Structure formats: C-alpha cells, structure tokens
Amino acid sequence: MDFKEIIDYIKSMSEKDRLKLAIRLSETAYFNIDYDKKELFEKIDTRLKNLDEEYRQNLSFLKFILMIVARITELNKEEQNKIGLYLFNKIQTKICL
C-alpha cells in the first residue's frame, strides 16, 4: 500500500474510523509527525468517546486500522506528515483542533 492508496483509503473511511486511525497514529512512537501528540490524542479520544459507545466501553479497534498504521509507519517522514496532515484536516472541524 503506497501513499496515494492510503490517502484514498482514508477518504473512504467513516468519521469513527478516521478518529480511531488518528488515535493509533498519535500513540505510536514510529509515526514521526510534527504535532503535539498528547494534545491531539486527548481531543480525538474525547470526540470518539462521544460518537462510539463500543470504543467508550472497551477501546476497541478493528484490525484494518492497525494494518493502516503499520503501513503508514513504513513510509518516509515527509509522506507520514502528508498523510497525518490530510487525516487531521479531515477530522479537524469535528474536534476543534
């Protein structure tokens, strides 16, 4: 899965799945993004808990979210930042970053 395929995949995701992906990316040390990960995590986590009862109860993630995170961490830092920027811009209006 290359950069464009990941962007296309993010476009087709639901808001809940985008938020879950953003949480997983903010949690991993292998994702080199130029954001305050802790602050980002807190805002996204709060938003997702308001939207998803299942996440609130057991913090569950689907396997495909983990697969996307693994693929993103294999990209170079520039591509990771582009994907992160795209993802966070897609969810930004919902969480008031």
Gaussian input, Z-matrix of N, CA and C with variables (Angstrom, degrees):
# hf/3-21g

backbone

0 1
 N
 C     1     B1
 C     2     B2     1     A1
 N     3     B3     2     A2     1     D1
 C     4     B4     3     A3     2     D2
 C     5     B5     4     A4     3     D3
 N     6     B6     5     A5     4     D4
 C     7     B7     6     A6     5     D5
 C     8     B8     7     A7     6     D6
 N     9     B9     8     A8     7     D7
 C    10    B10     9     A9     8     D8
 C    11    B11    10    A10     9     D9
 N    12    B12    11    A11    10    D10
 C    13    B13    12    A12    11    D11
 C    14    B14    13    A13    12    D12
 N    15    B15    14    A14    13    D13
 C    16    B16    15    A15    14    D14
 C    17    B17    16    A16    15    D15
 N    18    B18    17    A17    16    D16
 C    19    B19    18    A18    17    D17
 C    20    B20    19    A19    18    D18
 N    21    B21    20    A20    19    D19
 C    22    B22    21    A21    20    D20
 C    23    B23    22    A22    21    D21
 N    24    B24    23    A23    22    D22
 C    25    B25    24    A24    23    D23
 C    26    B26    25    A25    24    D24
 N    27    B27    26    A26    25    D25
 C    28    B28    27    A27    26    D26
 C    29    B29    28    A28    27    D27
 N    30    B30    29    A29    28    D28
 C    31    B31    30    A30    29    D29
 C    32    B32    31    A31    30    D30
 N    33    B33    32    A32    31    D31
 C    34    B34    33    A33    32    D32
 C    35    B35    34    A34    33    D33
 N    36    B36    35    A35    34    D34
 C    37    B37    36    A36    35    D35
 C    38    B38    37    A37    36    D36
 N    39    B39    38    A38    37    D37
 C    40    B40    39    A39    38    D38
 C    41    B41    40    A40    39    D39
 N    42    B42    41    A41    40    D40
 C    43    B43    42    A42    41    D41
 C    44    B44    43    A43    42    D42
 N    45    B45    44    A44    43    D43
 C    46    B46    45    A45    44    D44
 C    47    B47    46    A46    45    D45
 N    48    B48    47    A47    46    D46
 C    49    B49    48    A48    47    D47
 C    50    B50    49    A49    48    D48
 N    51    B51    50    A50    49    D49
 C    52    B52    51    A51    50    D50
 C    53    B53    52    A52    51    D51
 N    54    B54    53    A53    52    D52
 C    55    B55    54    A54    53    D53
 C    56    B56    55    A55    54    D54
 N    57    B57    56    A56    55    D55
 C    58    B58    57    A57    56    D56
 C    59    B59    58    A58    57    D57
 N    60    B60    59    A59    58    D58
 C    61    B61    60    A60    59    D59
 C    62    B62    61    A61    60    D60
 N    63    B63    62    A62    61    D61
 C    64    B64    63    A63    62    D62
 C    65    B65    64    A64    63    D63
 N    66    B66    65    A65    64    D64
 C    67    B67    66    A66    65    D65
 C    68    B68    67    A67    66    D66
 N    69    B69    68    A68    67    D67
 C    70    B70    69    A69    68    D68
 C    71    B71    70    A70    69    D69
 N    72    B72    71    A71    70    D70
 C    73    B73    72    A72    71    D71
 C    74    B74    73    A73    72    D72
 N    75    B75    74    A74    73    D73
 C    76    B76    75    A75    74    D74
 C    77    B77    76    A76    75    D75
 N    78    B78    77    A77    76    D76
 C    79    B79    78    A78    77    D77
 C    80    B80    79    A79    78    D78
 N    81    B81    80    A80    79    D79
 C    82    B82    81    A81    80    D80
 C    83    B83    82    A82    81    D81
 N    84    B84    83    A83    82    D82
 C    85    B85    84    A84    83    D83
 C    86    B86    85    A85    84    D84
 N    87    B87    86    A86    85    D85
 C    88    B88    87    A87    86    D86
 C    89    B89    88    A88    87    D87
 N    90    B90    89    A89    88    D88
 C    91    B91    90    A90    89    D89
 C    92    B92    91    A91    90    D90
 N    93    B93    92    A92    91    D91
 C    94    B94    93    A93    92    D92
 C    95    B95    94    A94    93    D93
 N    96    B96    95    A95    94    D94
 C    97    B97    96    A96    95    D95
 C    98    B98    97    A97    96    D96
 N    99    B99    98    A98    97    D97
 C   100   B100    99    A99    98    D98
 C   101   B101   100   A100    99    D99
 N   102   B102   101   A101   100   D100
 C   103   B103   102   A102   101   D101
 C   104   B104   103   A103   102   D102
 N   105   B105   104   A104   103   D103
 C   106   B106   105   A105   104   D104
 C   107   B107   106   A106   105   D105
 N   108   B108   107   A107   106   D106
 C   109   B109   108   A108   107   D107
 C   110   B110   109   A109   108   D108
 N   111   B111   110   A110   109   D109
 C   112   B112   111   A111   110   D110
 C   113   B113   112   A112   111   D111
 N   114   B114   113   A113   112   D112
 C   115   B115   114   A114   113   D113
 C   116   B116   115   A115   114   D114
 N   117   B117   116   A116   115   D115
 C   118   B118   117   A117   116   D116
 C   119   B119   118   A118   117   D117
 N   120   B120   119   A119   118   D118
 C   121   B121   120   A120   119   D119
 C   122   B122   121   A121   120   D120
 N   123   B123   122   A122   121   D121
 C   124   B124   123   A123   122   D122
 C   125   B125   124   A124   123   D123
 N   126   B126   125   A125   124   D124
 C   127   B127   126   A126   125   D125
 C   128   B128   127   A127   126   D126
 N   129   B129   128   A128   127   D127
 C   130   B130   129   A129   128   D128
 C   131   B131   130   A130   129   D129
 N   132   B132   131   A131   130   D130
 C   133   B133   132   A132   131   D131
 C   134   B134   133   A133   132   D132
 N   135   B135   134   A134   133   D133
 C   136   B136   135   A135   134   D134
 C   137   B137   136   A136   135   D135
 N   138   B138   137   A137   136   D136
 C   139   B139   138   A138   137   D137
 C   140   B140   139   A139   138   D138
 N   141   B141   140   A140   139   D139
 C   142   B142   141   A141   140   D140
 C   143   B143   142   A142   141   D141
 N   144   B144   143   A143   142   D142
 C   145   B145   144   A144   143   D143
 C   146   B146   145   A145   144   D144
 N   147   B147   146   A146   145   D145
 C   148   B148   147   A147   146   D146
 C   149   B149   148   A148   147   D147
 N   150   B150   149   A149   148   D148
 C   151   B151   150   A150   149   D149
 C   152   B152   151   A151   150   D150
 N   153   B153   152   A152   151   D151
 C   154   B154   153   A153   152   D152
 C   155   B155   154   A154   153   D153
 N   156   B156   155   A155   154   D154
 C   157   B157   156   A156   155   D155
 C   158   B158   157   A157   156   D156
 N   159   B159   158   A158   157   D157
 C   160   B160   159   A159   158   D158
 C   161   B161   160   A160   159   D159
 N   162   B162   161   A161   160   D160
 C   163   B163   162   A162   161   D161
 C   164   B164   163   A163   162   D162
 N   165   B165   164   A164   163   D163
 C   166   B166   165   A165   164   D164
 C   167   B167   166   A166   165   D165
 N   168   B168   167   A167   166   D166
 C   169   B169   168   A168   167   D167
 C   170   B170   169   A169   168   D168
 N   171   B171   170   A170   169   D169
 C   172   B172   171   A171   170   D170
 C   173   B173   172   A172   171   D171
 N   174   B174   173   A173   172   D172
 C   175   B175   174   A174   173   D173
 C   176   B176   175   A175   174   D174
 N   177   B177   176   A176   175   D175
 C   178   B178   177   A177   176   D176
 C   179   B179   178   A178   177   D177
 N   180   B180   179   A179   178   D178
 C   181   B181   180   A180   179   D179
 C   182   B182   181   A181   180   D180
 N   183   B183   182   A182   181   D181
 C   184   B184   183   A183   182   D182
 C   185   B185   184   A184   183   D183
 N   186   B186   185   A185   184   D184
 C   187   B187   186   A186   185   D185
 C   188   B188   187   A187   186   D186
 N   189   B189   188   A188   187   D187
 C   190   B190   189   A189   188   D188
 C   191   B191   190   A190   189   D189
 N   192   B192   191   A191   190   D190
 C   193   B193   192   A192   191   D191
 C   194   B194   193   A193   192   D192
 N   195   B195   194   A194   193   D193
 C   196   B196   195   A195   194   D194
 C   197   B197   196   A196   195   D195
 N   198   B198   197   A197   196   D196
 C   199   B199   198   A198   197   D197
 C   200   B200   199   A199   198   D198
 N   201   B201   200   A200   199   D199
 C   202   B202   201   A201   200   D200
 C   203   B203   202   A202   201   D201
 N   204   B204   203   A203   202   D202
 C   205   B205   204   A204   203   D203
 C   206   B206   205   A205   204   D204
 N   207   B207   206   A206   205   D205
 C   208   B208   207   A207   206   D206
 C   209   B209   208   A208   207   D207
 N   210   B210   209   A209   208   D208
 C   211   B211   210   A210   209   D209
 C   212   B212   211   A211   210   D210
 N   213   B213   212   A212   211   D211
 C   214   B214   213   A213   212   D212
 C   215   B215   214   A214   213   D213
 N   216   B216   215   A215   214   D214
 C   217   B217   216   A216   215   D215
 C   218   B218   217   A217   216   D216
 N   219   B219   218   A218   217   D217
 C   220   B220   219   A219   218   D218
 C   221   B221   220   A220   219   D219
 N   222   B222   221   A221   220   D220
 C   223   B223   222   A222   221   D221
 C   224   B224   223   A223   222   D222
 N   225   B225   224   A224   223   D223
 C   226   B226   225   A225   224   D224
 C   227   B227   226   A226   225   D225
 N   228   B228   227   A227   226   D226
 C   229   B229   228   A228   227   D227
 C   230   B230   229   A229   228   D228
 N   231   B231   230   A230   229   D229
 C   232   B232   231   A231   230   D230
 C   233   B233   232   A232   231   D231
 N   234   B234   233   A233   232   D232
 C   235   B235   234   A234   233   D233
 C   236   B236   235   A235   234   D234
 N   237   B237   236   A236   235   D235
 C   238   B238   237   A237   236   D236
 C   239   B239   238   A238   237   D237
 N   240   B240   239   A239   238   D238
 C   241   B241   240   A240   239   D239
 C   242   B242   241   A241   240   D240
 N   243   B243   242   A242   241   D241
 C   244   B244   243   A243   242   D242
 C   245   B245   244   A244   243   D243
 N   246   B246   245   A245   244   D244
 C   247   B247   246   A246   245   D245
 C   248   B248   247   A247   246   D246
 N   249   B249   248   A248   247   D247
 C   250   B250   249   A249   248   D248
 C   251   B251   250   A250   249   D249
 N   252   B252   251   A251   250   D250
 C   253   B253   252   A252   251   D251
 C   254   B254   253   A253   252   D252
 N   255   B255   254   A254   253   D253
 C   256   B256   255   A255   254   D254
 C   257   B257   256   A256   255   D255
 N   258   B258   257   A257   256   D256
 C   259   B259   258   A258   257   D257
 C   260   B260   259   A259   258   D258
 N   261   B261   260   A260   259   D259
 C   262   B262   261   A261   260   D260
 C   263   B263   262   A262   261   D261
 N   264   B264   263   A263   262   D262
 C   265   B265   264   A264   263   D263
 C   266   B266   265   A265   264   D264
 N   267   B267   266   A266   265   D265
 C   268   B268   267   A267   266   D266
 C   269   B269   268   A268   267   D267
 N   270   B270   269   A269   268   D268
 C   271   B271   270   A270   269   D269
 C   272   B272   271   A271   270   D270
 N   273   B273   272   A272   271   D271
 C   274   B274   273   A273   272   D272
 C   275   B275   274   A274   273   D273
 N   276   B276   275   A275   274   D274
 C   277   B277   276   A276   275   D275
 C   278   B278   277   A277   276   D276
 N   279   B279   278   A278   277   D277
 C   280   B280   279   A279   278   D278
 C   281   B281   280   A280   279   D279
 N   282   B282   281   A281   280   D280
 C   283   B283   282   A282   281   D281
 C   284   B284   283   A283   282   D282
 N   285   B285   284   A284   283   D283
 C   286   B286   285   A285   284   D284
 C   287   B287   286   A286   285   D285
 N   288   B288   287   A287   286   D286
 C   289   B289   288   A288   287   D287
 C   290   B290   289   A289   288   D288

   B1=1.4557
   B2=1.5289
   B3=1.3123
   B4=1.4617
   B5=1.5326
   B6=1.3233
   B7=1.4562
   B8=1.5314
   B9=1.3295
   B10=1.4699
   B11=1.5208
   B12=1.3040
   B13=1.4641
   B14=1.5333
   B15=1.3244
   B16=1.4615
   B17=1.5245
   B18=1.3382
   B19=1.4691
   B20=1.5270
   B21=1.3157
   B22=1.4681
   B23=1.5247
   B24=1.3159
   B25=1.4552
   B26=1.5283
   B27=1.3219
   B28=1.4690
   B29=1.5273
   B30=1.3273
   B31=1.4676
   B32=1.5232
   B33=1.3106
   B34=1.4684
   B35=1.5283
   B36=1.3050
   B37=1.4700
   B38=1.5274
   B39=1.3069
   B40=1.4624
   B41=1.5276
   B42=1.3240
   B43=1.4641
   B44=1.5299
   B45=1.3218
   B46=1.4614
   B47=1.5259
   B48=1.3333
   B49=1.4593
   B50=1.5239
   B51=1.3221
   B52=1.4694
   B53=1.5274
   B54=1.3170
   B55=1.4601
   B56=1.5287
   B57=1.3224
   B58=1.4646
   B59=1.5288
   B60=1.3149
   B61=1.4584
   B62=1.5258
   B63=1.3062
   B64=1.4616
   B65=1.5317
   B66=1.3157
   B67=1.4700
   B68=1.5147
   B69=1.3053
   B70=1.4665
   B71=1.5319
   B72=1.3162
   B73=1.4648
   B74=1.5218
   B75=1.3188
   B76=1.4578
   B77=1.5266
   B78=1.3299
   B79=1.4657
   B80=1.5226
   B81=1.3099
   B82=1.4563
   B83=1.5282
   B84=1.3031
   B85=1.4695
   B86=1.5190
   B87=1.3198
   B88=1.4568
   B89=1.5209
   B90=1.3035
   B91=1.4693
   B92=1.5200
   B93=1.3090
   B94=1.4609
   B95=1.5138
   B96=1.3026
   B97=1.4588
   B98=1.5208
   B99=1.3056
   B100=1.4617
   B101=1.5241
   B102=1.3227
   B103=1.4650
   B104=1.5138
   B105=1.3067
   B106=1.4626
   B107=1.5283
   B108=1.3179
   B109=1.4635
   B110=1.5282
   B111=1.3170
   B112=1.4649
   B113=1.5216
   B114=1.3194
   B115=1.4617
   B116=1.5245
   B117=1.3224
   B118=1.4577
   B119=1.5262
   B120=1.3292
   B121=1.4597
   B122=1.5251
   B123=1.3182
   B124=1.4595
   B125=1.5240
   B126=1.3142
   B127=1.4658
   B128=1.5252
   B129=1.3214
   B130=1.4588
   B131=1.5290
   B132=1.3285
   B133=1.4613
   B134=1.5264
   B135=1.3165
   B136=1.4669
   B137=1.5221
   B138=1.3311
   B139=1.4686
   B140=1.5295
   B141=1.3281
   B142=1.4621
   B143=1.5228
   B144=1.3170
   B145=1.4675
   B146=1.5263
   B147=1.3249
   B148=1.4634
   B149=1.5221
   B150=1.3299
   B151=1.4685
   B152=1.5241
   B153=1.3162
   B154=1.4598
   B155=1.5290
   B156=1.3009
   B157=1.4671
   B158=1.5252
   B159=1.3129
   B160=1.4622
   B161=1.5328
   B162=1.3234
   B163=1.4721
   B164=1.5273
   B165=1.3046
   B166=1.4656
   B167=1.5291
   B168=1.3198
   B169=1.4574
   B170=1.5225
   B171=1.3346
   B172=1.4701
   B173=1.5259
   B174=1.3151
   B175=1.4692
   B176=1.5245
   B177=1.3209
   B178=1.4638
   B179=1.5289
   B180=1.3206
   B181=1.4560
   B182=1.5191
   B183=1.3121
   B184=1.4518
   B185=1.5230
   B186=1.3084
   B187=1.4645
   B188=1.5230
   B189=1.3374
   B190=1.4537
   B191=1.5294
   B192=1.3240
   B193=1.4652
   B194=1.5312
   B195=1.3110
   B196=1.4564
   B197=1.5229
   B198=1.3284
   B199=1.4547
   B200=1.5303
   B201=1.3307
   B202=1.4619
   B203=1.5272
   B204=1.3153
   B205=1.4685
   B206=1.5248
   B207=1.3200
   B208=1.4637
   B209=1.5267
   B210=1.3103
   B211=1.4726
   B212=1.5260
   B213=1.3102
   B214=1.4695
   B215=1.5205
   B216=1.3196
   B217=1.4604
   B218=1.5267
   B219=1.3340
   B220=1.4636
   B221=1.5279
   B222=1.3335
   B223=1.4616
   B224=1.5245
   B225=1.3270
   B226=1.4645
   B227=1.5268
   B228=1.3399
   B229=1.4633
   B230=1.5304
   B231=1.3020
   B232=1.4712
   B233=1.5291
   B234=1.3161
   B235=1.4622
   B236=1.5340
   B237=1.3279
   B238=1.4603
   B239=1.5231
   B240=1.3212
   B241=1.4652
   B242=1.5220
   B243=1.3204
   B244=1.4668
   B245=1.5275
   B246=1.3162
   B247=1.4702
   B248=1.5233
   B249=1.3141
   B250=1.4651
   B251=1.5143
   B252=1.3167
   B253=1.4601
   B254=1.5240
   B255=1.3230
   B256=1.4630
   B257=1.5327
   B258=1.3248
   B259=1.4674
   B260=1.5167
   B261=1.3250
   B262=1.4555
   B263=1.5277
   B264=1.3185
   B265=1.4699
   B266=1.5307
   B267=1.3380
   B268=1.4703
   B269=1.5278
   B270=1.3350
   B271=1.4558
   B272=1.5257
   B273=1.2958
   B274=1.4648
   B275=1.5227
   B276=1.3015
   B277=1.4579
   B278=1.5208
   B279=1.3004
   B280=1.4580
   B281=1.5345
   B282=1.3542
   B283=1.4627
   B284=1.5308
   B285=1.3149
   B286=1.4707
   B287=1.5166
   B288=1.3321
   B289=1.4608
   B290=1.5044
   A1=107.00
   A2=116.81
   A3=120.16
   A4=111.06
   A5=115.75
   A6=123.29
   A7=112.24
   A8=117.74
   A9=121.70
   A10=111.57
   A11=117.20
   A12=120.47
   A13=111.31
   A14=116.43
   A15=119.93
   A16=110.36
   A17=116.91
   A18=120.78
   A19=110.24
   A20=117.09
   A21=120.75
   A22=111.29
   A23=116.24
   A24=120.69
   A25=110.59
   A26=116.90
   A27=121.24
   A28=110.00
   A29=117.41
   A30=121.59
   A31=110.95
   A32=117.31
   A33=120.97
   A34=113.13
   A35=118.38
   A36=121.73
   A37=111.60
   A38=114.95
   A39=120.71
   A40=108.59
   A41=116.28
   A42=120.12
   A43=110.88
   A44=117.27
   A45=120.81
   A46=110.96
   A47=116.32
   A48=119.60
   A49=111.83
   A50=117.53
   A51=120.24
   A52=110.55
   A53=116.30
   A54=120.45
   A55=110.94
   A56=116.77
   A57=120.55
   A58=110.80
   A59=116.70
   A60=120.59
   A61=110.28
   A62=117.08
   A63=121.16
   A64=111.13
   A65=117.11
   A66=120.58
   A67=110.28
   A68=116.42
   A69=119.76
   A70=111.00
   A71=117.14
   A72=120.19
   A73=111.04
   A74=117.00
   A75=119.17
   A76=111.74
   A77=117.38
   A78=121.38
   A79=113.53
   A80=118.04
   A81=119.66
   A82=112.25
   A83=115.58
   A84=121.33
   A85=110.83
   A86=117.77
   A87=121.45
   A88=113.09
   A89=116.83
   A90=121.50
   A91=107.87
   A92=116.06
   A93=122.71
   A94=111.54
   A95=116.84
   A96=120.71
   A97=109.84
   A98=115.84
   A99=121.50
   A100=111.33
   A101=116.76
   A102=124.13
   A103=108.44
   A104=116.82
   A105=121.75
   A106=106.24
   A107=116.28
   A108=120.99
   A109=112.76
   A110=117.40
   A111=119.95
   A112=110.92
   A113=117.32
   A114=121.05
   A115=110.68
   A116=116.16
   A117=121.06
   A118=110.29
   A119=116.89
   A120=121.21
   A121=110.78
   A122=117.51
   A123=120.83
   A124=111.95
   A125=117.51
   A126=120.96
   A127=111.75
   A128=116.07
   A129=119.82
   A130=110.60
   A131=116.72
   A132=121.46
   A133=110.71
   A134=116.98
   A135=121.27
   A136=110.89
   A137=116.52
   A138=120.61
   A139=111.08
   A140=115.95
   A141=119.83
   A142=111.42
   A143=117.61
   A144=120.21
   A145=111.40
   A146=117.16
   A147=120.87
   A148=112.18
   A149=117.28
   A150=121.62
   A151=114.59
   A152=117.40
   A153=120.62
   A154=111.47
   A155=115.77
   A156=122.23
   A157=111.45
   A158=118.17
   A159=121.89
   A160=110.90
   A161=116.89
   A162=120.49
   A163=110.34
   A164=116.22
   A165=120.96
   A166=111.28
   A167=116.78
   A168=120.54
   A169=113.50
   A170=117.33
   A171=117.25
   A172=114.24
   A173=118.06
   A174=122.62
   A175=112.19
   A176=116.53
   A177=120.41
   A178=112.41
   A179=115.37
   A180=123.49
   A181=108.53
   A182=115.45
   A183=119.78
   A184=109.55
   A185=116.68
   A186=121.24
   A187=112.09
   A188=118.78
   A189=119.16
   A190=111.49
   A191=118.49
   A192=121.49
   A193=108.94
   A194=116.63
   A195=120.62
   A196=111.49
   A197=117.18
   A198=121.70
   A199=110.73
   A200=117.09
   A201=120.92
   A202=110.16
   A203=117.36
   A204=121.22
   A205=109.73
   A206=116.70
   A207=120.36
   A208=110.52
   A209=117.30
   A210=120.73
   A211=111.53
   A212=116.37
   A213=120.17
   A214=110.43
   A215=117.90
   A216=120.22
   A217=112.31
   A218=117.50
   A219=121.15
   A220=112.50
   A221=117.54
   A222=121.45
   A223=110.73
   A224=116.28
   A225=118.63
   A226=109.78
   A227=115.68
   A228=120.71
   A229=111.98
   A230=118.01
   A231=121.25
   A232=111.17
   A233=116.96
   A234=120.74
   A235=110.98
   A236=117.00
   A237=120.42
   A238=110.57
   A239=116.46
   A240=120.21
   A241=111.76
   A242=117.31
   A243=120.51
   A244=110.66
   A245=116.15
   A246=120.13
   A247=109.93
   A248=116.60
   A249=120.20
   A250=111.33
   A251=116.93
   A252=121.06
   A253=110.75
   A254=116.82
   A255=120.38
   A256=110.36
   A257=116.27
   A258=120.81
   A259=111.18
   A260=116.89
   A261=120.14
   A262=111.55
   A263=117.53
   A264=119.66
   A265=111.05
   A266=117.27
   A267=121.06
   A268=111.30
   A269=117.25
   A270=119.74
   A271=112.25
   A272=117.76
   A273=123.01
   A274=113.76
   A275=117.91
   A276=119.50
   A277=112.40
   A278=117.32
   A279=120.92
   A280=112.72
   A281=116.55
   A282=118.45
   A283=112.48
   A284=117.35
   A285=121.62
   A286=112.13
   A287=117.33
   A288=121.31
   A289=111.54
   D1=121.90
   D2=-179.32
   D3=-100.62
   D4=-178.44
   D5=-176.20
   D6=-52.09
   D7=-52.21
   D8=-177.37
   D9=-63.59
   D10=-40.21
   D11=178.87
   D12=-63.71
   D13=-37.68
   D14=178.49
   D15=-66.38
   D16=-43.96
   D17=177.39
   D18=-60.16
   D19=-45.26
   D20=178.79
   D21=-61.72
   D22=-38.59
   D23=178.86
   D24=-65.49
   D25=-42.40
   D26=178.66
   D27=-62.35
   D28=-38.86
   D29=178.55
   D30=-58.13
   D31=-36.41
   D32=-175.25
   D33=-87.04
   D34=-5.09
   D35=-177.50
   D36=-76.52
   D37=154.68
   D38=172.08
   D39=-75.18
   D40=165.60
   D41=178.71
   D42=-60.15
   D43=-41.96
   D44=179.49
   D45=-59.60
   D46=-44.08
   D47=-179.00
   D48=-68.33
   D49=-36.14
   D50=175.50
   D51=-62.73
   D52=-42.61
   D53=178.51
   D54=-64.05
   D55=-41.50
   D56=178.10
   D57=-63.74
   D58=-41.05
   D59=177.23
   D60=-63.01
   D61=-44.06
   D62=179.51
   D63=-61.96
   D64=-38.75
   D65=177.66
   D66=-64.15
   D67=-47.92
   D68=-179.53
   D69=-61.92
   D70=-39.38
   D71=178.74
   D72=-67.09
   D73=-37.83
   D74=-179.60
   D75=-72.04
   D76=-20.80
   D77=-179.20
   D78=-84.77
   D79=-25.14
   D80=-173.44
   D81=-86.04
   D82=138.38
   D83=177.66
   D84=-77.23
   D85=-13.13
   D86=-177.61
   D87=-85.82
   D88=-7.70
   D89=179.77
   D90=-96.71
   D91=111.44
   D92=-174.26
   D93=-94.85
   D94=77.60
   D95=-178.14
   D96=-109.77
   D97=146.44
   D98=-177.39
   D99=-91.24
   D100=62.99
   D101=176.69
   D102=-136.40
   D103=161.85
   D104=172.38
   D105=-78.17
   D106=97.95
   D107=-173.63
   D108=-61.46
   D109=-39.31
   D110=-178.01
   D111=-64.12
   D112=-47.94
   D113=179.74
   D114=-63.54
   D115=-42.85
   D116=179.06
   D117=-61.31
   D118=-46.01
   D119=179.39
   D120=-57.70
   D121=-47.37
   D122=-177.29
   D123=-60.09
   D124=-43.22
   D125=-179.41
   D126=-68.02
   D127=-43.43
   D128=-178.96
   D129=-69.22
   D130=-42.06
   D131=178.71
   D132=-58.68
   D133=-44.79
   D134=178.60
   D135=-61.33
   D136=-45.87
   D137=-179.86
   D138=-61.61
   D139=-44.49
   D140=-178.11
   D141=-66.74
   D142=-38.24
   D143=177.51
   D144=-62.94
   D145=-31.31
   D146=177.01
   D147=-73.39
   D148=-26.46
   D149=-176.27
   D150=-95.07
   D151=-30.10
   D152=-166.59
   D153=-128.41
   D154=105.78
   D155=-179.95
   D156=-60.75
   D157=-41.86
   D158=-179.27
   D159=-62.01
   D160=-43.55
   D161=177.61
   D162=-62.45
   D163=-43.11
   D164=-179.37
   D165=-59.60
   D166=-37.21
   D167=-175.80
   D168=-80.54
   D169=-39.59
   D170=-175.13
   D171=-138.11
   D172=12.76
   D173=177.45
   D174=49.70
   D175=44.26
   D176=-174.91
   D177=-81.52
   D178=148.03
   D179=176.20
   D180=-132.86
   D181=141.49
   D182=176.90
   D183=-77.19
   D184=152.94
   D185=-177.78
   D186=-61.00
   D187=-33.11
   D188=-178.30
   D189=-66.86
   D190=-27.56
   D191=175.56
   D192=-65.12
   D193=-44.52
   D194=179.07
   D195=-64.62
   D196=-36.27
   D197=178.13
   D198=-64.51
   D199=-42.09
   D200=178.98
   D201=-64.54
   D202=-42.52
   D203=178.06
   D204=-58.73
   D205=-45.29
   D206=179.86
   D207=-60.74
   D208=-42.62
   D209=179.68
   D210=-65.17
   D211=-40.95
   D212=-179.67
   D213=-64.52
   D214=-40.59
   D215=-178.18
   D216=-66.89
   D217=-17.76
   D218=177.27
   D219=-80.57
   D220=-14.85
   D221=-179.21
   D222=-78.11
   D223=164.25
   D224=176.88
   D225=-73.59
   D226=167.29
   D227=-173.81
   D228=-59.41
   D229=-39.81
   D230=-179.49
   D231=-62.41
   D232=-45.40
   D233=178.71
   D234=-66.96
   D235=-38.76
   D236=176.85
   D237=-60.10
   D238=-44.41
   D239=179.44
   D240=-64.52
   D241=-38.34
   D242=178.14
   D243=-64.28
   D244=-43.43
   D245=178.85
   D246=-66.10
   D247=-44.71
   D248=178.28
   D249=-59.97
   D250=-44.93
   D251=179.04
   D252=-61.90
   D253=-43.71
   D254=178.63
   D255=-61.99
   D256=-48.66
   D257=-178.26
   D258=-61.33
   D259=-48.54
   D260=-176.31
   D261=-69.52
   D262=-30.42
   D263=174.72
   D264=-69.11
   D265=-33.65
   D266=178.48
   D267=-66.27
   D268=-31.98
   D269=-176.84
   D270=-104.86
   D271=-5.33
   D272=-174.06
   D273=-55.66
   D274=-46.39
   D275=-175.93
   D276=-65.50
   D277=-22.76
   D278=-178.39
   D279=-83.86
   D280=-24.35
   D281=-174.71
   D282=-117.73
   D283=0.74
   D284=176.60
   D285=55.71
   D286=58.87
   D287=178.82
   D288=-65.64

